[in-house]
Amino acid sequence: MVTLTPDGPQLAAPFYLHPAEHPTAWEFLRQGSLGLAFAVVNVASGPGPEGDPYYTEALRPGIRTPLLGYVNTGYGQRDADAVRRDAATWRERYGVSGVMLDCVSTDAPSTTLELIGALRADGATKVALNPGAPCAPEVVAAADVTCVSECAWSTYAGLAWPDRPAAGPTWHLVHGVPLADITAARDVAARRGAAFVWVTDATLPNPYARLPEAWP
């Protein structure tokens, strides 16, 4: 299993595993035995146009892992109302009240701040962001958590990293990590101040469609 020291980053996963294909992993998620601080769930690049009965069952009340629903912002190209409708669908259809905004633009901080405020006013209990790169400090401060790095281990290991602390909790996603380097990748994330981390040996196009091979 991927393990962390008590003072290191907490595990937080993009959990893009379909319940019908990975029932055991989903049962672990329900019981909280994966030790995740939170997991992002994703039906079909969001809540999907219609309900998925497998997700309805998997996300029934009583799940012990905190959840965020995936919402794609299209790097600022999606209309804010469409983003808000997706967030509302997560709440109303699946009972997931937190959201993770993916593909967040780093070029329009004021627009992102307005969207965070609107989502909170609509009832979002937590708002996470994934620009996949550093973004404006005021945006990081406004979100509950921000993914400031998402890339392959071959890139992540060589990144230059600022010494100054982030304005809020950050999350690092590292894929394509050889199993022998899993601990090293975690340690790099800890040194870079990540509050949350996910490291996996899985690779593109979807490194989050399964648990890491290191998991029991």
Residue pairs with C-beta under 8 A, 6 or more apart in sequence:
1 214
1 215
1 216
2 11
2 182
2 186
2 199
2 212
2 214
2 215
4 10
4 11
4 186
4 197
5 190
8 186
8 187
8 190
8 197
9 172
9 186
9 189
9 190
9 194
9 195
9 196
9 197
10 36
10 37
10 195
10 196
10 197
11 34
11 35
11 36
11 37
11 196
11 197
11 198
12 36
12 37
12 38
12 39
12 40
12 145
12 171
12 196
12 197
12 198
13 34
13 36
13 39
13 40
13 198
13 208
14 39
14 40
14 42
14 70
14 173
14 198
14 208
15 25
15 29
15 36
15 39
15 40
15 41
15 42
15 208
16 40
16 41
16 42
16 70
16 206
16 208
16 209
17 25
17 26
17 208
17 209
17 210
17 211
18 54
19 26
19 54
19 55
19 57
19 58
20 54
22 210
22 211
25 34
25 211
26 58
28 34
29 36
29 39
29 63
29 65
30 58
30 62
30 63
30 64
30 65
31 64
32 64
32 65
34 65
36 65
36 66
37 66
37 196
38 65
38 66
38 67
38 68
38 98
38 126
38 128
38 145
38 196
39 65
39 66
39 67
39 68
40 67
40 68
40 69
40 70
40 100
40 128
41 55
41 59
41 67
41 68
41 69
41 70
41 94
41 96
42 69
42 70
43 52
43 55
43 70
43 94
44 52
45 70
45 72
46 69
46 70
46 71
46 72
46 86
46 89
47 69
47 71
47 86
47 89
47 90
47 93
47 94
51 93
55 94
56 93
56 94
59 67
59 94
59 95
59 96
61 95
66 98
66 126
67 96
67 98
68 96
68 98
68 99
68 100
68 126
68 128
69 86
69 87
69 90
69 91
69 94
69 96
69 98
69 99
69 100
70 99
70 100
70 102
71 83
71 86
71 87
71 90
71 99
71 100
71 101
71 102
72 78
72 86
72 101
72 102
72 103
73 83
73 101
73 102
73 103
73 104
73 105
73 115
74 103
75 103
75 104
75 105
76 104
76 105
76 107
76 108
76 111
76 112
80 111
80 114
80 115
80 118
83 101
83 115
83 119
84 115
84 118
84 119
84 122
86 99
87 99
87 119
87 122
87 124
88 122
88 123
90 96
90 97
90 99
91 97
91 123
91 124
97 123
97 124
97 125
97 126
98 124
98 125
98 126
98 127
98 128
98 144
99 119
99 124
99 126
99 127
99 128
100 128
100 129
100 130
101 115
101 127
101 128
101 129
101 130
102 130
103 130
103 131
104 112
104 129
104 130
104 131
104 135
105 111
105 112
105 131
106 131
106 133
106 134
106 135
106 136
109 135
109 136
109 138
109 139
112 129
112 135
112 136
112 139
112 142
113 138
113 139
113 142
116 127
116 129
116 139
116 142
116 143
117 142
119 127
120 127
126 144
126 145
127 143
127 144
128 143
128 144
128 145
128 146
128 147
128 171
129 135
129 139
129 140
129 143
129 145
129 146
129 147
130 146
130 147
130 150
130 171
130 173
131 146
131 147
131 148
132 147
132 148
132 149
132 150
132 151
132 173
133 148
133 149
133 150
134 148
134 149
134 162
135 146
135 148
137 166
137 167
138 167
139 146
140 146
140 148
140 166
140 167
140 168
140 170
141 167
141 168
142 168
143 168
144 168
144 169
145 168
145 169
145 170
145 171
145 195
145 196
146 166
146 168
146 169
146 170
146 171
147 170
147 171
147 172
147 173
148 166
148 170
148 171
148 172
149 156
149 159
149 170
149 172
149 173
149 174
149 192
149 194
150 172
150 173
150 174
151 159
151 173
151 174
151 175
152 174
152 175
152 176
152 203
152 204
153 174
153 175
153 176
153 177
153 178
153 181
153 185
153 199
154 176
156 172
156 174
156 185
156 188
157 185
157 188
161 192
165 193
166 193
169 195
169 196
170 193
170 194
170 195
170 196
171 194
171 195
171 196
171 197
171 198
172 189
172 192
172 194
172 196
172 197
172 198
173 197
173 198
174 185
174 189
174 197
174 198
174 199
174 200
175 199
175 200
175 201
175 202
175 203
175 204
175 207
175 208
176 200
176 201
176 202
176 203
176 204
176 207
177 185
177 199
177 200
177 201
178 201
179 201
179 212
179 213
179 214
182 199
182 201
182 212
182 214
185 199
186 197
186 199
189 197
189 199
190 197
198 208
199 212
200 207
200 208
200 211
200 212
201 212
201 213
201 214
202 208
202 209
202 210
202 212
202 213
